[in-house]
Amino acid sequence: MVTLTRVDAKLRGMVNRFSVGDRVRVDIPDTTDPDFEYHREHGVVTAIKEDAAGYATGDERDSVLYRVELESGEEMDFRWRDLRPSDTEV
C-alpha cells in the first residue's frame, strides 16, 4: 500500500472519481480484456484502496482501486478507467 504524503493528500480529491456508496457501471468494452465479462454490470462502491500502480504508469489515478459490489453480490476491484456513473450509457 502507498502512504500518502501531504502533497499527495492534496491531490486525493482530484484523483478519487467515486466515493463509497456511489452507484457505478462497469465499462470494459474491449472483448479481449479478461474482465470483459463484467462490462455493463452495475454495482455500488464499497471501499477505496490505494496501491503503487500510479508510480509505474505515471498517472496518479491508477493508484486508486474501487471495490465494487456488483448486483450479483460479487465484489471486484476496478480502476477509474473501467467505471462510469451508473446513470450514463454508451
TAURUR-V392289 format. One record per residue. N is the residue number from 1. SS is DSSP state (@ for helix, = for strand, . for the rest). PHI is phi as a letter, one per 30 degrees, with the letter a starting at -180 (none if undefined). D_FIRST is the distance of its C-alpha to the first C-alpha in whole Angstrom. Layout:
BEGIN
n=N ss=SS phi=PHI d_first=D_FIRST
n=N ss=SS phi=PHI d_first=D_FIRST
END
This chain:
BEGIN
n=1 ss=. phi=none d_first=0
n=2 ss=. phi=c d_first=4
n=3 ss=. phi=c d_first=7
n=4 ss=. phi=d d_first=9
n=5 ss=. phi=d d_first=13
n=6 ss=@ phi=e d_first=16
n=7 ss=@ phi=d d_first=17
n=8 ss=@ phi=e d_first=14
n=9 ss=@ phi=d d_first=14
n=10 ss=@ phi=d d_first=18
n=11 ss=@ phi=d d_first=17
n=12 ss=@ phi=e d_first=15
n=13 ss=@ phi=d d_first=18
n=14 ss=@ phi=d d_first=19
n=15 ss=@ phi=d d_first=16
n=16 ss=. phi=d d_first=16
n=17 ss=. phi=d d_first=19
n=18 ss=. phi=b d_first=19
n=19 ss=. phi=b d_first=19
n=20 ss=. phi=e d_first=19
n=21 ss=. phi=j d_first=22
n=22 ss=. phi=d d_first=23
n=23 ss== phi=d d_first=25
n=24 ss== phi=b d_first=24
n=25 ss== phi=b d_first=26
n=26 ss== phi=d d_first=24
n=27 ss=. phi=b d_first=26
n=28 ss=. phi=b d_first=25
n=29 ss=. phi=d d_first=29
n=30 ss=. phi=d d_first=28
n=31 ss=. phi=d d_first=30
n=32 ss=. phi=d d_first=29
n=33 ss=. phi=d d_first=25
n=34 ss=. phi=e d_first=24
n=35 ss=. phi=c d_first=23
n=36 ss=@ phi=e d_first=26
n=37 ss=@ phi=e d_first=28
n=38 ss=@ phi=c d_first=26
n=39 ss=. phi=e d_first=27
n=40 ss=. phi=i d_first=29
n=41 ss=. phi=d d_first=27
n=42 ss== phi=c d_first=27
n=43 ss== phi=a d_first=25
n=44 ss== phi=b d_first=23
n=45 ss== phi=d d_first=19
n=46 ss== phi=c d_first=18
n=47 ss== phi=a d_first=14
n=48 ss== phi=b d_first=12
n=49 ss== phi=c d_first=8
n=50 ss== phi=b d_first=6
n=51 ss=. phi=b d_first=5
n=52 ss=. phi=c d_first=7
n=53 ss=@ phi=e d_first=10
n=54 ss=@ phi=d d_first=12
n=55 ss=@ phi=d d_first=12
n=56 ss=@ phi=d d_first=14
n=57 ss=@ phi=c d_first=16
n=58 ss=. phi=i d_first=17
n=59 ss=. phi=c d_first=16
n=60 ss=@ phi=e d_first=14
n=61 ss=@ phi=d d_first=15
n=62 ss=@ phi=d d_first=13
n=63 ss=@ phi=d d_first=9
n=64 ss== phi=c d_first=10
n=65 ss== phi=c d_first=11
n=66 ss== phi=c d_first=14
n=67 ss== phi=d d_first=15
n=68 ss== phi=b d_first=19
n=69 ss== phi=c d_first=21
n=70 ss== phi=d d_first=24
n=71 ss=. phi=e d_first=28
n=72 ss=. phi=d d_first=28
n=73 ss=. phi=j d_first=26
n=74 ss=. phi=d d_first=23
n=75 ss== phi=c d_first=20
n=76 ss== phi=b d_first=18
n=77 ss== phi=c d_first=15
n=78 ss== phi=b d_first=16
n=79 ss=. phi=d d_first=15
n=80 ss=@ phi=e d_first=17
n=81 ss=@ phi=d d_first=20
n=82 ss=@ phi=c d_first=21
n=83 ss== phi=b d_first=22
n=84 ss== phi=b d_first=25
n=85 ss== phi=e d_first=26
n=86 ss=. phi=d d_first=28
n=87 ss=. phi=d d_first=31
n=88 ss=. phi=c d_first=31
n=89 ss=. phi=b d_first=33
n=90 ss=. phi=b d_first=33
END
